[in-house]
């Protein structure tokens, strides 16, 4: 091409370049001003923009009108986390984020599991009232097994699974999975328990409590309040004295056993492990903290306990049930130390713990001024890694440590920190 031809070509500002792409059909690209759109192109663009605006409107309306569920949360998480080094959403994150864990409980992906099995200790309890007037009850959620819940009510009309709640001087245990609920004689402090797993240690994978209002909609009243409220169980001591009757020992350190009327019915055996409790239980009716979440009963609550560090340590699974000491008396030098186990011996549970993990944070839920015909289903799911003894019948089913996925642990920690206490609508 001559210089004149090139000048004429450039003045028209139309340059075509030809490229050959791996034997594909040649493609051309225009360099220069974009031609003015045709009327048909303008019409199509207007239609596309109108459709986008309509979709955005529908998206906002859908978010306002439809209930959010754990399933939609997980779906959103999958979309948000595609850029992270996770395969969509990890099974571990799903376990901790869902209201009730999936059937297959995952391991904590840190590579520190040892040989273990994964189980879900699940229990569904019911809280109701009788009589008239507004009602009140408190429920504490703790990282304890096999009783992660305990209840207290000053109202004698409060019913737990159809039975009258214990006197306010002792607490009603809750969330006790059937495999650990083997009768009072086997679950009271100091007794050697029947362990279905013959475990030597455990780690908590997730603790979730799902509260659903099941009373009449037309009479629903009051509020539910959820406030972070952590208990720590201190170094374990052992009893040094006991009594064969309800009469208190006259020396040493002893642990009482009480029924649902708070009446002493006996004393734990010598050498019973006892863990002193540090923390304050219960807030005055109507007292709200800055980090309290307050909702209507119909909204329900989903509470997922937080882990403080993200470093999950193996905890001992004890052969003897532990008593939890709430209060004691030392009236003078040489006087006996008499402490009460916080749990009453009710139903088929004698009030002993198998283990605990202070690295998890607790939550207090209060049912305040609810209607007399209110009722709630309280589903408790504690997902566990359990290390069975080599002599255990389940040892052959145990698996080795999983491949570490620290990104999944970090992402889960961040999500739970933001979404520990939610309603069914969130």
C-alpha positions as CSV (number, residue, x, y, z in Angstrom):
1,X,0.0,0.0,0.0
2,X,1.4,3.4,-1.0
3,X,1.6,6.4,1.4
4,X,-1.3,8.1,-0.3
5,X,-3.5,5.1,0.0
6,X,-2.6,4.7,3.7
7,X,-3.4,8.4,4.3
8,X,-6.8,8.1,2.7
9,X,-7.5,4.9,4.6
10,X,-6.6,6.6,8.0
11,X,-8.7,9.6,7.2
12,X,-11.7,7.4,6.9
13,X,-10.8,6.1,10.4
14,X,-11.7,2.6,9.5
15,X,-9.0,0.0,10.2
16,X,-9.5,-3.7,10.1
17,X,-7.0,-6.1,11.5
18,X,-7.2,-9.8,10.8
19,X,-6.1,-12.4,13.3
20,X,-5.8,-16.1,13.0
21,X,-6.7,-17.9,16.3
22,X,-5.6,-21.5,16.3
23,X,-7.2,-22.2,12.9
24,X,-10.5,-20.8,14.1
25,X,-12.5,-18.6,11.8
26,X,-10.8,-15.2,11.2
27,X,-12.2,-12.4,13.4
28,X,-12.0,-8.7,12.7
29,X,-12.0,-5.7,15.1
30,X,-12.9,-2.2,14.2
31,X,-10.8,0.7,15.5
32,X,-12.4,4.1,15.4
33,X,-15.7,5.8,16.5
34,X,-18.6,3.4,17.3
35,X,-21.4,3.7,14.8
36,X,-24.6,5.2,16.0
37,X,-27.1,2.6,17.2
38,X,-29.9,1.7,15.0
39,X,-33.5,2.2,16.2
40,X,-33.8,-1.6,16.8
41,X,-30.7,-1.6,19.0
42,X,-32.0,1.3,21.0
43,X,-35.3,-0.5,21.6
44,X,-33.5,-3.7,22.7
45,X,-31.3,-1.8,25.2
46,X,-34.4,0.0,26.7
47,X,-36.0,-3.4,27.1
48,X,-32.9,-4.9,28.8
49,X,-32.7,-1.9,31.2
50,X,-36.3,-2.2,32.1
51,X,-36.0,-5.9,32.8
52,X,-32.9,-5.2,35.1
53,X,-34.9,-2.6,37.0
54,X,-37.8,-4.9,37.5
55,X,-35.5,-7.7,38.7
56,X,-33.9,-5.4,41.2
57,X,-37.3,-4.4,42.5
58,X,-38.4,-8.0,42.8
59,X,-35.2,-8.9,44.6
60,X,-35.8,-6.2,47.3
61,X,-39.4,-7.2,47.7
62,X,-38.4,-10.9,48.1
63,X,-35.9,-10.1,50.8
64,X,-38.5,-8.1,52.7
65,X,-41.4,-10.5,52.4
66,X,-39.9,-14.0,52.4
67,X,-38.5,-15.7,55.5
68,X,-34.8,-16.3,55.5
69,X,-33.9,-19.9,56.5
70,X,-30.7,-21.6,57.4
71,X,-30.8,-23.1,53.9
72,X,-30.9,-19.7,52.2
73,X,-28.1,-18.5,54.5
74,X,-25.9,-21.4,53.5
75,X,-26.7,-20.7,49.8
76,X,-25.7,-17.1,50.2
77,X,-22.5,-18.1,52.0
78,X,-21.6,-20.4,49.2
79,X,-21.9,-17.5,46.8
80,X,-19.8,-15.2,49.0
81,X,-17.0,-17.6,49.6
82,X,-16.3,-18.8,46.1
83,X,-13.2,-16.7,46.1
84,X,-11.8,-18.3,49.2
85,X,-9.8,-21.5,49.2
86,X,-12.9,-23.5,50.1
87,X,-14.9,-25.8,48.1
88,X,-18.1,-23.7,48.1
89,X,-18.9,-24.0,51.8
90,X,-17.1,-26.5,53.9
91,X,-19.1,-29.2,55.7
92,X,-17.7,-27.9,58.9
93,X,-19.1,-24.4,58.3
94,X,-22.4,-25.9,57.3
95,X,-22.5,-27.8,60.6
96,X,-21.9,-24.7,62.7
97,X,-24.1,-22.4,60.6
98,X,-27.2,-24.5,60.2
99,X,-30.0,-24.4,62.9
100,X,-29.7,-28.1,63.3
101,X,-26.6,-30.0,62.2
102,X,-26.6,-32.3,59.2
103,X,-26.9,-36.0,59.8
104,X,-23.2,-36.5,59.0
105,X,-21.3,-34.5,61.6
106,X,-17.9,-33.3,60.1
107,X,-14.6,-33.2,61.9
108,X,-12.9,-30.0,62.9
109,X,-10.5,-29.4,59.9
110,X,-7.4,-28.6,61.8
111,X,-5.5,-31.9,61.5
112,X,-5.4,-32.4,65.3
113,X,-8.3,-34.9,65.6
114,X,-6.5,-38.1,66.4
115,X,-8.5,-41.2,65.8
116,X,-12.1,-40.3,66.4
117,X,-15.8,-40.7,65.6
118,X,-18.3,-37.8,65.0
119,X,-21.7,-37.9,66.7
120,X,-24.6,-35.5,67.2
121,X,-26.1,-35.5,70.7
122,X,-29.6,-34.2,69.9
123,X,-32.6,-33.6,72.2
124,X,-35.9,-31.9,71.7
125,X,-37.5,-30.4,74.9
126,X,-40.8,-28.6,75.5
127,X,-41.4,-25.6,77.7
128,X,-45.0,-24.7,78.6
129,X,-47.0,-23.0,81.3
130,X,-50.3,-23.5,83.0
131,X,-52.7,-21.1,84.9
132,X,-53.2,-17.5,84.0
133,X,-51.1,-14.3,83.8
134,X,-47.8,-13.5,82.2
135,X,-44.9,-16.0,82.6
136,X,-41.2,-15.9,83.0
137,X,-38.3,-18.4,82.8
138,X,-34.6,-18.3,82.2
139,X,-32.5,-20.8,80.2
140,X,-28.6,-20.9,80.2
141,X,-26.8,-22.6,77.3
142,X,-23.3,-23.9,78.2
143,X,-20.6,-26.0,76.6
144,X,-21.3,-29.0,78.9
145,X,-22.1,-32.6,78.2
146,X,-24.5,-34.2,78.6
147,X,-26.6,-31.3,79.9
148,X,-25.8,-28.2,77.9
149,X,-29.0,-26.4,79.2
150,X,-30.3,-25.5,82.6
151,X,-33.5,-23.7,83.5
152,X,-34.8,-21.7,86.4
153,X,-38.2,-20.4,87.1
154,X,-39.8,-18.8,90.2
155,X,-43.2,-19.6,88.7
156,X,-44.7,-22.8,90.0
157,X,-46.8,-23.2,86.8
158,X,-43.7,-23.6,84.5
159,X,-43.6,-27.1,83.0
160,X,-40.6,-28.8,81.4
161,X,-41.6,-31.7,79.2
162,X,-44.9,-31.8,81.0
163,X,-43.4,-31.9,84.5
164,X,-43.4,-29.1,87.0
165,X,-40.1,-27.1,87.0
166,X,-38.0,-27.6,90.1
167,X,-37.8,-25.1,93.0
168,X,-35.8,-22.0,92.1
169,X,-33.1,-23.1,94.5
170,X,-32.0,-25.8,92.0
171,X,-32.0,-26.0,88.2
172,X,-33.7,-28.2,85.7
173,X,-31.2,-29.8,83.3
174,X,-32.1,-29.9,79.6
175,X,-30.8,-30.9,76.2
176,X,-29.7,-34.3,77.6
177,X,-29.4,-36.7,74.6
178,X,-30.9,-40.1,75.0
179,X,-27.6,-41.9,74.8
180,X,-26.4,-40.1,77.9
181,X,-29.7,-40.2,79.7
182,X,-29.4,-43.6,81.3
183,X,-31.2,-43.2,84.6
184,X,-30.6,-41.3,87.8
185,X,-28.5,-43.9,89.4
186,X,-26.0,-43.8,86.5
187,X,-26.0,-40.0,86.0
188,X,-25.7,-38.6,89.5
189,X,-22.3,-37.2,90.5
190,X,-19.8,-39.7,91.7
191,X,-21.3,-42.7,89.9
192,X,-19.4,-44.5,87.1
193,X,-21.4,-43.9,84.0
194,X,-22.5,-46.1,81.2
195,X,-20.6,-44.7,78.3
196,X,-21.8,-45.9,74.9
197,X,-18.5,-44.8,73.3
198,X,-16.0,-45.8,76.0
199,X,-14.4,-42.4,75.3
200,X,-11.2,-41.1,76.6
201,X,-11.6,-37.5,75.3
202,X,-13.8,-35.3,73.2
203,X,-13.9,-32.0,71.3
204,X,-17.0,-30.0,70.6
205,X,-17.6,-29.3,66.9
206,X,-20.7,-27.1,67.3
207,X,-23.5,-26.3,69.8
208,X,-26.8,-25.0,68.4
209,X,-30.1,-24.3,70.2
210,X,-33.2,-23.8,68.1
211,X,-36.2,-22.2,69.9
212,X,-39.6,-22.3,68.1
213,X,-42.8,-20.8,69.4
214,X,-45.7,-23.4,69.2
215,X,-48.4,-21.6,71.1
216,X,-51.5,-19.7,69.7
217,X,-50.6,-16.8,67.4
218,X,-53.5,-14.6,68.5
219,X,-52.5,-14.6,72.1
220,X,-48.7,-14.5,71.7
221,X,-47.2,-11.9,74.1
222,X,-43.9,-11.0,75.8
223,X,-40.4,-11.2,74.4
224,X,-37.4,-13.5,74.2
225,X,-34.0,-12.0,75.2
226,X,-30.7,-13.6,74.4
227,X,-27.5,-12.3,76.0
228,X,-23.9,-13.7,76.0
229,X,-23.3,-15.0,79.5
230,X,-20.4,-17.3,80.0
231,X,-19.7,-19.6,82.9
232,X,-16.4,-21.2,83.7
233,X,-16.0,-24.4,85.6
234,X,-12.8,-24.2,87.7
235,X,-10.3,-26.8,88.8
236,X,-12.0,-30.0,89.9
237,X,-11.8,-31.0,93.6
238,X,-13.1,-34.2,95.3
239,X,-15.4,-34.7,98.2
240,X,-13.9,-36.0,101.4
241,X,-17.0,-36.9,103.3
242,X,-20.5,-38.2,102.8
243,X,-23.6,-39.2,104.7
244,X,-25.9,-42.2,104.4
245,X,-29.0,-40.0,105.0
246,X,-30.2,-36.5,104.3
247,X,-28.3,-35.4,107.5
248,X,-25.3,-33.3,106.5
249,X,-21.8,-34.5,107.3
250,X,-20.2,-32.8,110.3
251,X,-16.8,-32.4,108.7
252,X,-14.9,-32.4,105.5
253,X,-16.1,-31.4,102.0
254,X,-19.4,-32.8,100.9
255,X,-21.8,-32.4,97.9
256,X,-25.5,-32.5,98.4
257,X,-28.1,-34.2,96.2
258,X,-31.5,-32.5,95.9
259,X,-34.9,-33.4,94.3
260,X,-37.1,-31.1,92.3
261,X,-38.4,-29.4,95.5
262,X,-34.8,-28.6,96.5
263,X,-35.0,-31.0,99.4
264,X,-31.8,-32.8,100.3
265,X,-32.2,-36.5,99.5
266,X,-28.6,-37.5,100.1
267,X,-24.9,-36.8,99.7
268,X,-22.5,-37.8,97.0
269,X,-20.0,-40.5,97.6
270,X,-16.5,-39.9,98.8
271,X,-14.0,-38.9,96.1
272,X,-16.8,-37.5,93.9
273,X,-15.3,-34.9,91.5
274,X,-16.8,-31.4,91.9
275,X,-16.2,-28.4,89.6
276,X,-16.8,-25.0,91.2
277,X,-18.8,-22.7,89.0
278,X,-17.7,-19.1,88.3
279,X,-20.3,-16.7,86.9
280,X,-23.6,-15.1,87.6
281,X,-26.9,-16.7,86.5
282,X,-30.0,-14.8,85.6
283,X,-30.9,-11.2,85.0
284,X,-33.7,-9.3,86.6
285,X,-37.0,-9.4,84.6
286,X,-36.8,-6.8,81.9
287,X,-33.1,-6.0,82.4
288,X,-31.4,-5.7,79.0
289,X,-27.6,-5.6,78.4
290,X,-26.0,-3.7,75.5
291,X,-25.4,-6.9,73.5
292,X,-28.9,-8.4,74.2
293,X,-31.0,-9.5,71.2
294,X,-34.7,-9.0,71.9
295,X,-37.4,-10.5,69.7
296,X,-41.1,-11.4,69.8
297,X,-41.8,-15.1,70.7
298,X,-43.2,-15.8,67.2
299,X,-39.9,-14.9,65.7
300,X,-38.1,-17.7,67.6
301,X,-34.3,-17.8,68.1
302,X,-31.3,-19.7,66.8
303,X,-28.3,-19.6,69.1
304,X,-24.9,-20.8,68.0
305,X,-22.3,-20.7,70.7
306,X,-19.0,-19.0,69.8
307,X,-15.5,-20.4,70.3
308,X,-13.1,-17.9,71.8
309,X,-9.9,-18.8,70.0
310,X,-10.5,-21.2,67.1
311,X,-7.9,-23.5,68.7
312,X,-9.9,-26.6,69.6
313,X,-8.4,-28.6,72.4
314,X,-9.1,-32.2,73.4
315,X,-11.0,-32.4,76.7
316,X,-11.2,-35.4,79.0
317,X,-14.3,-37.5,79.0
318,X,-14.6,-38.5,82.6
319,X,-15.5,-42.0,84.0
320,X,-17.2,-40.5,87.0
321,X,-19.9,-37.8,86.6
322,X,-18.9,-34.4,87.9
323,X,-20.9,-32.4,90.3
324,X,-21.2,-28.6,89.7
325,X,-21.0,-26.6,92.9
326,X,-23.1,-23.4,93.0
327,X,-22.8,-22.3,96.6
328,X,-21.1,-23.4,99.8
329,X,-20.8,-22.6,103.5
330,X,-17.7,-22.2,105.8
331,X,-19.2,-20.9,109.0
332,X,-16.0,-21.2,111.0
333,X,-12.6,-22.8,111.3
334,X,-12.9,-26.6,111.0
335,X,-16.6,-26.3,109.9
336,X,-17.7,-28.6,107.1
337,X,-17.8,-27.3,103.5
338,X,-21.3,-28.2,102.3
339,X,-21.9,-27.4,98.6
340,X,-25.0,-28.0,96.4
341,X,-25.0,-29.6,93.0
342,X,-26.8,-27.1,90.8
343,X,-28.9,-29.7,89.1
344,X,-31.9,-31.4,90.7
345,X,-32.4,-35.1,90.2
346,X,-35.4,-35.1,87.9
347,X,-36.8,-37.4,85.4
348,X,-34.0,-39.9,84.5
349,X,-31.1,-37.5,84.9
350,X,-29.2,-37.3,88.2
351,X,-27.3,-34.1,87.5
352,X,-23.8,-35.1,86.7
353,X,-21.6,-33.8,83.9
354,X,-19.3,-35.9,81.8
355,X,-17.1,-33.1,80.5
356,X,-16.9,-29.4,79.7
357,X,-14.9,-26.9,77.6
358,X,-14.4,-23.4,78.9
359,X,-13.1,-22.2,75.5
360,X,-16.8,-21.9,74.3
361,X,-18.9,-18.9,75.3
362,X,-22.4,-19.4,76.9
363,X,-25.6,-17.6,76.2
364,X,-28.5,-16.7,78.6
365,X,-32.1,-16.8,77.1
366,X,-35.0,-15.3,79.1
367,X,-38.7,-15.9,78.3
368,X,-40.2,-12.6,79.7
369,X,-43.9,-11.9,80.2
370,X,-45.0,-14.6,77.7
371,X,-48.7,-15.6,77.5
372,X,-50.0,-18.3,79.8
373,X,-50.8,-20.6,76.8
374,X,-47.4,-20.1,75.3
375,X,-45.3,-23.2,74.4
376,X,-41.9,-23.6,72.9
377,X,-40.0,-26.5,71.4
378,X,-36.3,-26.3,72.2
379,X,-34.0,-28.4,70.0
380,X,-30.5,-28.8,71.2
381,X,-27.7,-30.2,69.0
382,X,-24.2,-30.8,70.3
383,X,-21.9,-32.1,67.6
384,X,-18.9,-33.9,69.1
385,X,-15.6,-35.5,68.1
386,X,-15.2,-38.4,70.4
387,X,-11.9,-40.4,70.8
388,X,-12.9,-43.9,71.8
389,X,-10.7,-46.2,73.8
390,X,-9.0,-48.9,71.7
391,X,-11.1,-51.4,73.7
392,X,-14.3,-49.7,72.6
393,X,-16.6,-51.6,70.2
394,X,-16.9,-48.4,68.1
395,X,-13.1,-48.0,67.8
396,X,-13.1,-49.9,64.4
397,X,-15.4,-47.1,63.0
398,X,-13.1,-44.3,64.1
399,X,-11.3,-42.2,61.5
400,X,-8.0,-40.5,61.4
401,X,-7.4,-36.8,61.4
402,X,-8.7,-34.9,58.4
403,X,-6.7,-32.6,56.2
404,X,-6.3,-29.1,57.7
405,X,-8.4,-26.4,56.2
406,X,-7.5,-23.4,58.3
407,X,-9.4,-21.0,55.9
408,X,-12.6,-22.9,56.7
409,X,-12.1,-22.5,60.4
410,X,-11.3,-18.8,60.1
411,X,-14.3,-18.1,57.9
412,X,-16.5,-20.0,60.2
413,X,-15.3,-18.1,63.2
414,X,-15.9,-14.8,61.5
415,X,-19.4,-15.9,60.4
416,X,-20.4,-17.1,63.9
417,X,-19.1,-14.0,65.5
418,X,-21.5,-12.0,63.3
419,X,-24.4,-14.4,63.5
420,X,-24.3,-16.1,66.9
421,X,-27.8,-15.0,67.9
422,X,-30.4,-14.8,65.1
423,X,-34.1,-15.2,64.6
424,X,-35.9,-17.4,62.2
425,X,-36.4,-14.4,59.9
426,X,-32.8,-13.4,59.7
